[in-house]
Amino acid sequence: MGLLQTILLKQGRNIGGILPNVTISEQHTDTLTITDHPVELGAQISDHAYKMPTELVMQVGWSDSSLALTGVISGIVSGTLLSGSAIQSVKDVYTQLLALQESRVPFDVVTGKRSYRNMLIRSIAVTTDQATEAALMATITMRQVIIVETSTTALKVKAQANPSATSPTQNSGTATLKQSIHAGGW
């Protein structure tokens, strides 16, 4: 996204690089989970809390009439305007949204309130009727993916000379003897 494009289109919102023509609503949800544990006497105790992944629901829209202008401006600003390369219809936008969801590759989202990293599309809801045939009105539900780095380490295993003398004792529970039915003994 270039500065000229942002100024001309008067918006900075985007979903993985896809610019909506109109944003109807944005619902941001940040949840903190607080654990509760019962104790023998008294109330439950809370000794831990963790943040759930952020969720975002956007109601956005595109129109066939504005997509041609958006595609031309984008191509001029980026210098990549080629014959047939601009998005021509809401069907093209819908195809891009579905491809973004199907790719399962985390992307960035910019809203009017904040920016998000590592988002995935959970659902795309679109309804088409006679009034919206030349438009795409979509409710897109996204969720943040928490990405961690992992590593593996090789351990050198040494054989113990006397495992029974060097390994710790373990509680195996209570053992009870049962009478054997074979010889009448234990």
PyMOL commands that set and color helices and strands:
alter all, ss='L'
color gray80, all
select helices_A, chain A and resi 3-9+64-78+90-103+163-166
alter helices_A, ss='H'
color red, helices_A
select strands_A, chain A and resi 14-15+22-29+32-34+49-51+55-63+107-110+115-126+135-144
alter strands_A, ss='S'
color yellow, strands_A
deselect
rebuild
show_as cartoon
